């Protein structure tokens, strides 16, 4: 078990042997928010020993003032904080840092609180004193999940940029062809010739950088999901 009264050096001495790190292939940044300095220092030493970058904060406000990490990341977050509690912070960053999984830690068991945290998207809810293996496994899983989310966000950003380059008519054509209508049917819907539809369709494929019609359909689904999520 990680005993937070120990020094960082003691944590490193009792850590896993070299070569047995649970760190995945993709390194990342672990944000740690806890108002207890001994907890912050202990976790910082443990995280750095495993090969991840650690950034520590004494309060939620300090964390909010800091820039996000450029790559995969996760947040180890104490539930009870002096200014803004962990659950409130979770709500604040739910949209802006959706690609940063949260691991909650608390000094006492609180089932309703853990249920609320997990429903809001937390990946783990651990109680102090923390088990070293459980914590490191949770961090490894969170960083791997964040890596996938970062890739998805980057992909969505590219697709959105491509879609923004389409003209109003090209967007209309795209919406109709991905719904399954034939070129002739699209022309009937829009009051244009089939040849014109084919020309618009070609430009849509080019601007969206779609290598196939199936890929264009997937891009459209991605855009619709993002739009629905934004409205939720």
HELIX and SHEET records of a PDB file:
HELIX    1   1 UNK A    8  UNK A   13  1                                   6    
HELIX    2   2 UNK A   37  UNK A   49  1                                  13    
HELIX    3   3 UNK A   60  UNK A   65  1                                   6    
HELIX    4   4 UNK A   86  UNK A   92  1                                   7    
HELIX    5   5 UNK A  111  UNK A  119  1                                   9    
HELIX    6   6 UNK A  132  UNK A  164  1                                  33    
HELIX    7   7 UNK A  168  UNK A  178  1                                  11    
HELIX    8   8 UNK A  183  UNK A  190  1                                   8    
HELIX    9   9 UNK A  194  UNK A  207  1                                  14    
HELIX   10  10 UNK A  213  UNK A  231  1                                  19    
SHEET    1   A 5 UNK A  53  UNK A  57  0                                        
SHEET    2   A 5 UNK A  29  UNK A  33  1                                        
SHEET    3   A 5 UNK A  73  UNK A  78  1                                        
SHEET    4   A 5 UNK A 100  UNK A 106  1                                        
SHEET    5   A 5 UNK A 124  UNK A 127  1                                        
END                                                                             
